[in-house]
Amino acid sequence: MTYAEPATMPKPCALFRSFVGFRLFVALHSFRAGQPRERGAGCSREGVAMPFGSTRRKAGALAPQVEGYRAWLAERGYTTQTSRNMLKDLGQVGLWLSEQGLDAADLNENHLKRHLSDLQEAGRRRVAGPRGIVPLLTFLREAGVVPAPQVALSPAEVLLERYRCWMGSERGLSASTMLRYGNTARRFLIEQAMVDAEFAPGGLTGADLNAFLLRECARVSAGSAKGRVAELRSLMKFLHLHGVIPMKLGGAMPPVGGWRFASVPPTMATGDIQRLLDETPRQGTVGVRDYAILMLVARLGLRSIEVARMLLDDVDWRCGEIVVRGKGRREDRLPLPADVGEALVAYLSGPRPCVDARHVFLTCRAPHGPIRADLVGDVVERACQRAGSPKVGPHRLRHALAADMLRHGAGLTAIGQVLRHQDLATTALYAKVDFIALRAVAQPWPGTEAT
């Protein structure tokens, strides 16, 4: 008997012949364009090289954009499988545009919704969601293929845009402050427009401002309520300077009550903070990144925005220092402890995405970009859940660092330098948590014995 005789081994023989036939089929079709088939590449009907998996058919109106889109996805860290699926989506959209008699420049959000609806009605097994289809429109607009959307702005939106420009050019506010002030202004103006369909900013009164503040302050802390007053006063100042309202309404809002040093800074025990660090996994992209973030917050007392702003150039490995970009565009240099440096090295030399971005901490999912400040709070909350501790924010770790330095004999001046306080009076608040020193100066109540 021969090796391939069916009586001996029918199944292996059939499998072997099927495999050989498949390879021959692929090889023949790969040479239709006159060139050998490359891994990850196929051929279109017209013999033009197309990314394998992007589409088995011509990409219609978007055929010239296939290679550019593939490179664009690779630059942003999308995986091979995800890129393949998104290239398939490009092919489907391009074919749909051709069937509808539309050009690539005609594509917009409404067309994408119609396309996805048609796919669902046709019973397609895989229909892209917003996360998979929105990047295509973003790429086409960045490449100049699709024009930017022309949106008709309402009078309130036009006013908000002027307000944002004024804050940046005239007041010199940072991007984060402008965002916070702009959000409060948007909520206020939209609420007024909903109450009165014929709302005009020129008819604003102090009662309108105070009614809005009462609703806002009912759901925020006293510190945030003070911020709401400052944000509304800024808006009223802008409206008055530009002649939108006839009088200054900033004084119509009473200040929020608050007394300096009325409270004790909330802290955490050193053991609880160490438990947060110990329970954070030190493997995987998310775990290594989160551990480095926690080390910066717990060991150096960095604010959330300072962690998010950190750049690769801010770490001076030779001198063992880092540059901290704090409030008011202020930059300070702090020593880099060895354990914090090791955590940074583990992230930068390991799972950090290899993309063209200068920020230290990047998102773990594509498109990879700088993290936002609120992600630092999420990192601390996840650490609390793993350690079985009550949820706290990153600022609690900052307070705990100051209290721990005070317990180990550091003076208020040294603490203020580490926390980068501009006013020593701010640091003086931490003297209230030094209970050992307070007991030494406390006097017994008259008529009682000291204990």
C-alpha positions in Angstrom: 0.0 0.0 0.0 1.1 3.5 -0.7 1.0 6.3 1.8 -1.9 8.1 0.2 -4.1 5.0 -0.3 -7.5 5.7 1.3 -7.7 2.3 2.9 -4.7 3.1 5.0 -5.3 6.7 6.1 -8.3 8.2 4.4 -8.7 11.2 6.6 -5.1 12.4 6.8 -4.9 12.1 3.0 -8.0 14.1 2.4 -6.9 16.8 4.8 -3.4 17.0 3.1 -4.9 17.3 -0.4 -7.3 20.0 0.9 -4.5 22.0 2.4 -2.4 21.7 -0.8 -5.3 22.8 -2.9 -6.0 25.8 -0.7 -2.3 26.9 -0.9 -2.4 26.6 -4.7 -5.6 28.6 -4.9 -4.1 31.4 -2.8 -0.8 31.4 -4.8 -2.6 31.6 -8.1 -4.8 34.5 -7.0 -1.9 36.3 -5.4 0.0 36.4 -8.7 -2.9 37.9 -10.7 -1.3 41.4 -10.3 2.1 40.1 -11.4 3.6 40.3 -7.9 3.9 37.7 -5.1 1.4 37.9 -2.3 2.6 39.7 0.8 1.4 38.7 4.2 -1.6 40.8 5.2 -2.3 41.8 1.6 -4.7 40.6 -1.1 -5.9 41.7 -4.5 -9.0 43.6 -5.6 -11.1 42.6 -8.6 -9.1 45.0 -10.8 -5.7 43.6 -9.7 -4.8 46.5 -7.5 -3.1 45.5 -4.2 -5.5 45.9 -1.3 -5.0 45.2 2.4 -6.0 41.7 3.2 -9.1 41.6 5.3 -10.0 45.2 4.6 -12.5 44.2 1.9 -12.5 41.4 -0.7 -14.1 43.8 -3.2 -13.3 47.2 -4.6 -13.6 49.9 -1.9 -15.7 52.1 -4.2 -15.5 55.8 -3.7 -13.0 55.3 -0.8 -10.5 53.1 -2.7 -7.8 55.8 -2.8 -7.9 56.2 1.0 -7.2 52.5 1.9 -3.5 52.8 2.4 -3.6 56.1 4.1 -6.3 54.8 6.6 -4.2 51.7 7.3 -1.2 53.8 8.1 -3.3 56.2 10.2 -4.7 53.3 12.3 -1.2 51.9 12.8 0.1 55.3 14.1 -2.6 55.3 16.7 -1.8 51.8 18.0 -4.8 49.8 16.7 -4.2 46.1 16.7 -3.9 44.1 13.5 -7.3 42.5 13.9 -9.0 45.8 14.8 -7.4 47.5 11.8 -8.5 44.7 9.5 -12.1 45.1 10.7 -12.0 48.9 10.3 -10.6 48.6 6.8 -13.5 46.3 6.0 -15.8 49.0 7.3 -14.1 51.5 4.9 -14.7 49.2 2.0 -18.4 48.8 2.9 -18.8 52.5 3.2 -17.1 53.2 -0.1 -19.2 50.6 -1.9 -22.4 52.1 -0.3 -21.4 55.6 -1.5 -20.9 54.4 -5.0 -24.2 52.6 -5.0 -25.9 55.8 -3.8 -24.1 57.9 -6.5 -22.2 59.9 -3.9 -18.6 60.9 -3.8 -16.2 60.6 -0.8 -16.5 64.4 -0.2 -20.3 63.9 0.3 -19.9 61.7 3.3 -21.2 62.9 6.7 -22.7 61.6 9.9 -26.2 61.2 8.4 -24.9 59.1 5.6 -23.1 56.8 8.0 -26.3 56.4 10.0 -28.1 55.4 6.8 -25.4 53.0 5.8 -25.4 51.2 9.2 -29.2 51.1 9.1 -29.1 49.5 5.7 -26.6 46.9 6.9 -28.8 46.0 9.9 -31.9 45.7 7.6 -29.9 43.4 5.3 -29.2 41.1 8.3 -25.5 41.4 8.2 -23.8 39.5 11.0 -21.3 42.2 11.8 -22.3 45.8 11.8 -19.8 48.4 13.0 -20.7 50.5 16.0 -19.8 54.2 16.6 -16.4 53.3 18.1 -15.5 51.5 14.8 -17.0 53.9 12.3 -16.3 57.4 13.8 -12.5 57.1 13.3 -13.1 56.7 9.6 -14.8 60.0 9.4 -12.1 61.6 11.6 -9.4 60.4 9.3 -11.2 61.6 6.1 -11.6 65.0 7.6 -8.0 65.2 8.7 -6.9 64.2 5.2 -9.0 66.9 3.7 -11.2 64.4 1.8 -14.4 65.2 3.7 -15.0 68.9 4.7 -15.6 69.9 8.3 -19.3 69.9 9.2 -21.1 73.2 8.9 -23.2 73.5 12.0 -25.6 76.4 12.5 -24.9 77.8 16.0 -27.6 79.1 18.2 -27.3 82.6 19.7 -26.3 81.1 23.0 -23.6 78.9 21.4 -22.2 82.0 19.6 -22.1 83.8 22.9 -20.3 80.9 24.5 -17.7 80.7 21.8 -17.0 84.4 22.2 -16.8 83.9 26.0 -14.2 81.1 25.5 -12.1 83.2 23.2 -12.2 86.1 25.7 -11.1 83.8 28.6 -8.1 82.6 26.5 -7.0 85.9 24.9 -7.9 88.5 27.5 -7.8 86.6 30.8 -5.0 84.1 30.0 -6.8 81.2 31.7 -5.5 77.6 31.3 -7.4 75.1 29.1 -8.7 73.2 32.1 -10.0 76.4 33.8 -11.6 77.5 30.5 -13.3 74.2 30.3 -14.7 74.4 33.8 -15.9 78.0 33.4 -17.4 77.2 29.9 -19.3 74.2 31.2 -20.9 76.3 34.0 -21.8 79.1 31.5 -23.3 76.6 29.1 -25.5 75.0 31.8 -26.7 78.4 33.0 -27.5 79.8 29.5 -29.2 76.6 28.4 -31.3 76.4 31.5 -32.4 80.0 31.0 -33.3 79.2 27.4 -35.4 76.2 28.4 -37.3 78.2 31.0 -38.0 81.0 28.6 -38.3 80.3 24.8 -37.7 84.0 24.1 -34.8 84.3 26.4 -32.3 87.1 25.8 -29.2 87.6 27.9 -29.9 91.3 28.2 -32.9 90.5 30.4 -30.9 88.6 33.1 -31.5 89.5 36.7 -29.9 88.8 40.0 -32.8 86.5 40.8 -32.0 84.3 37.8 -28.4 83.9 39.0 -29.3 83.1 42.6 -32.0 80.6 41.6 -29.4 78.8 39.4 -26.8 78.8 42.2 -29.3 77.4 44.7 -29.9 74.4 42.5 -26.2 73.9 41.7 -25.0 74.2 45.3 -27.5 71.7 46.6 -25.5 68.9 44.9 -21.9 70.0 45.4 -19.6 70.7 48.3 -18.9 74.1 49.8 -15.6 74.4 47.9 -17.3 73.6 44.6 -20.1 76.1 45.4 -17.5 78.8 45.8 -16.2 77.9 42.4 -19.7 78.2 40.9 -20.0 81.7 42.2 -16.6 82.7 40.7 -17.5 81.1 37.4 -20.8 82.9 37.1 -19.2 86.2 38.1 -16.7 85.8 35.3 -19.5 85.3 32.8 -21.4 88.3 34.1 -18.2 90.4 33.8 -17.8 89.3 30.2 -21.4 90.1 29.3 -21.2 93.6 30.9 -17.8 94.4 29.2 -19.3 93.5 25.8 -22.5 95.4 26.3 -24.8 92.4 26.5 -26.2 93.3 29.9 -26.6 96.9 31.1 -25.3 96.5 34.6 -22.8 94.5 36.6 -24.6 91.5 38.1 -21.6 89.9 39.7 -22.4 91.6 43.0 -25.9 90.3 43.1 -24.6 86.8 44.1 -23.7 86.6 47.8 -20.5 84.7 48.5 -20.7 81.2 49.8 -20.0 80.9 53.5 -16.7 79.4 54.5 -14.2 79.8 57.3 -10.5 79.2 56.9 -9.1 76.3 59.0 -12.6 75.3 60.0 -12.0 71.7 59.1 -9.3 69.1 59.5 -7.7 67.8 56.3 -8.8 64.2 55.7 -5.9 61.8 55.7 -5.2 58.0 55.5 -3.0 55.8 57.6 0.4 54.9 56.1 -0.5 51.2 56.3 -3.7 51.8 54.3 -1.8 53.6 51.5 0.8 50.8 51.4 -2.1 48.3 51.1 -3.4 50.2 48.0 0.1 49.9 46.4 0.5 46.3 47.3 -2.9 45.3 45.9 -2.2 47.0 42.6 -1.1 44.4 40.0 2.3 45.0 38.5 1.8 43.1 35.2 -0.1 44.0 32.1 -0.5 47.4 30.5 -3.2 48.7 32.9 -1.6 47.3 36.1 1.9 48.7 35.4 0.6 52.1 34.4 -1.7 52.4 37.3 1.0 51.4 39.8 3.3 54.2 38.4 0.5 56.7 38.8 -0.3 55.6 42.3 3.4 56.0 43.2 3.6 59.5 41.9 0.4 60.5 43.9 1.3 58.7 47.1 5.1 59.4 47.3 5.2 62.9 45.8 1.7 64.2 46.3 1.1 65.1 42.7 -2.3 66.4 41.7 -4.4 64.6 39.1 -3.8 67.2 36.4 -0.1 67.2 37.2 0.1 63.5 36.5 -1.8 63.8 33.3 0.4 66.7 32.1 3.7 64.9 32.7 5.9 64.7 29.6 8.8 62.4 28.8 11.1 65.4 28.8 10.1 66.2 32.3 12.0 63.3 33.8 15.7 64.1 34.3 17.1 60.6 34.8 20.7 61.8 35.2 19.9 64.3 38.0 17.1 62.2 39.5 14.5 65.0 39.3 11.2 65.6 37.6 9.5 68.7 36.4 5.9 69.2 37.8 3.6 71.4 35.7 1.2 72.7 38.4 -1.5 75.3 38.7 -1.2 78.7 37.0 1.4 77.4 34.5 3.9 77.0 37.3 6.7 74.6 36.9 8.6 73.1 39.9 11.4 70.5 40.2 11.1 67.7 42.7 13.6 64.9 43.6 12.6 61.5 42.1 12.7 58.8 44.7 14.2 55.5 43.7 11.0 53.5 44.0 9.0 56.0 42.0 11.7 56.0 39.3 11.6 52.2 39.2 7.8 52.2 38.7 8.2 54.8 35.8 11.0 52.7 34.2 8.8 49.6 34.4 6.0 51.4 32.5 8.1 53.3 30.0 10.3 50.3 29.0 7.4 47.8 29.0 3.8 48.1 28.2 3.6 51.8 27.3 2.2 52.0 23.7 4.8 52.8 21.1 3.2 55.8 19.5 4.3 59.3 18.7 3.2 61.0 21.9 5.3 62.9 24.4 3.1 62.4 27.4 4.2 59.8 29.9 0.9 58.2 30.6 -1.3 57.1 27.7 -4.6 55.4 27.3 -4.4 51.6 27.1 -7.0 51.3 24.3 -6.5 52.7 20.8 -6.4 55.4 19.7 -3.6 55.9 22.2 -3.4 59.4 23.6 -2.7 61.3 26.8 -4.8 60.3 29.8 -7.2 62.8 31.3 -7.1 64.0 34.9 -10.2 62.2 35.9 -8.6 58.9 35.0 -6.2 59.4 37.9 -9.2 59.4 40.2 -10.4 56.2 38.6 -7.0 54.6 39.3 -7.2 55.4 43.0 -10.8 54.2 43.2 -10.0 50.9 41.6 -7.1 50.5 44.1 -9.4 51.1 47.0 -11.8 48.4 45.7 -9.0 45.9 45.4 -7.8 46.7 48.9 -11.2 46.6 50.4 -10.9 50.2 51.6 -13.5 53.0 51.4 -13.3 54.9 48.2 -11.2 58.1 48.3 -9.8 60.5 45.7 -6.2 61.3 44.7 -6.3 64.4 46.9 -6.7 62.2 50.0 -3.3 60.7 49.3 -1.8 64.2 49.0 -3.2 65.1 52.4 -1.9 61.8 53.8 1.6 62.5 52.5 1.7 65.9 54.3 0.4 64.4 57.5 3.1 61.6 57.3 5.9 64.2 56.7 4.6 66.1 59.7 4.7 63.1 61.9 8.3 62.3 60.9 9.5 65.8 62.0 9.3 67.8 58.7 8.5 71.5 59.1 5.6 73.3 57.4 8.0 75.0 55.1 9.4 71.7 53.8 5.9 70.3 53.4 4.8 73.4 51.5 7.8 73.0 49.1 6.9 69.3 48.4 3.2 70.1 47.9 4.1 73.3 45.9 1.9 75.7 47.9 2.3 79.3 46.9 1.2 80.5 50.3 2.6 79.1 53.6 -0.8 79.8 55.2 -2.2 77.0 53.1 0.3 74.5 54.5 -0.4 75.7 58.1 -3.7 73.8 57.8 -1.8 70.6 58.3 -0.6 71.6 61.8 -4.1 70.6 62.9 -3.4 66.9 62.3 -0.2 66.9 64.4 -2.0 65.6 67.5 1.2 64.9 69.4 2.4 68.5 69.1 -1.1 69.8 69.9 -1.3 67.7 73.1 2.0 69.3 74.2 0.6 72.8 74.0 -3.0 72.0 75.2 -3.8 73.4 78.6 -6.2 71.5 81.0 -9.6 73.0 81.7 -9.6 75.1 84.9 -10.5 73.1 87.9 -9.5 69.7 86.4 -6.4 67.7 86.4 -4.3 67.3 83.3 -4.5 63.8 81.7 
